[in-house]
Amino acid sequence: MRQTLDKEVIDGEKARQLLSNEVFKSAWENAENSIISQMAEVKMRDTEMHTRLILALQILNNVRRHIETTMETGQLAEFSLKEPGKFARVFG
């Protein structure tokens, strides 16, 4: 249990660092803007390309959600390690 919580804290901190990294933020913004601009440019009758772009945007957002969830899990694990009694009352 302790090893799992420690790993979650470490992974959560790595996720937090990633989300606050300026290079990552810039790359993310560029990727998102590229997909959105392509969606605006593609012809309406090109349903296959629309579908691909929607999937690309969904995948991009799923990646962000995973990183955010990892960060939040790490924060909860850290809280659990610092305040084990309080954590048990909340989730017990």
C-alpha positions in Angstrom: 0.0 0.0 0.0 2.8 2.4 1.0 4.7 1.7 -2.2 1.6 2.3 -4.3 0.9 5.6 -2.6 4.5 6.7 -3.0 4.5 5.9 -6.7 1.2 7.8 -7.1 2.7 10.8 -5.4 5.8 10.7 -7.7 3.7 10.2 -10.8 1.4 13.0 -9.7 4.3 15.4 -9.3 5.6 14.4 -12.7 2.2 15.1 -14.2 2.0 18.5 -12.4 5.4 19.4 -13.8 4.4 18.3 -17.3 1.2 20.4 -17.2 3.1 23.5 -16.0 6.0 23.1 -18.5 6.1 25.9 -21.0 7.3 23.7 -23.9 4.5 21.3 -23.2 1.9 24.0 -23.0 3.1 25.5 -26.3 3.1 22.1 -28.1 -0.3 21.4 -26.7 -1.7 24.7 -27.9 -0.2 24.3 -31.3 -1.6 20.7 -31.7 -5.0 21.8 -30.6 -5.1 24.9 -32.8 -3.9 22.9 -35.8 -6.7 20.4 -35.4 -9.3 23.1 -34.9 -8.1 25.2 -37.9 -8.1 22.0 -40.1 -11.7 21.4 -38.9 -12.6 24.9 -40.1 -10.9 24.5 -43.4 -12.1 21.0 -44.5 -15.0 20.9 -46.9 -18.3 19.9 -45.4 -18.7 16.9 -47.8 -15.4 15.4 -46.6 -17.1 13.5 -43.7 -14.1 11.1 -43.4 -11.7 13.9 -42.7 -14.2 15.5 -40.3 -14.4 12.2 -38.4 -10.6 11.9 -38.3 -10.2 15.4 -37.0 -12.9 14.9 -34.3 -11.2 11.7 -33.2 -7.8 13.5 -33.1 -9.3 16.2 -30.9 -10.9 13.6 -28.6 -7.7 11.7 -28.3 -5.8 14.9 -27.5 -8.3 15.7 -24.8 -8.2 12.2 -23.4 -4.4 12.5 -23.0 -4.9 15.7 -21.0 -7.5 14.2 -18.8 -5.2 11.2 -18.1 -2.4 13.5 -17.1 -4.7 15.6 -14.9 -6.2 12.5 -13.3 -2.6 11.3 -12.6 -1.8 14.6 -10.9 -5.0 14.5 -8.8 -4.4 10.9 -7.8 -1.0 11.9 -6.6 -2.4 14.8 -4.6 -4.9 12.4 -2.9 -2.1 9.9 -2.3 0.0 12.6 -0.7 -2.9 13.6 1.5 -3.4 10.0 2.5 0.2 9.6 3.5 0.2 12.8 5.5 -3.3 12.4 7.1 -4.1 8.6 7.0 -6.9 8.9 9.6 -8.7 11.7 7.8 -8.4 9.9 4.5 -10.0 6.8 6.0 -12.9 8.9 7.4 -13.6 10.5 4.0 -13.3 7.3 2.0 -14.0 4.6 4.6 
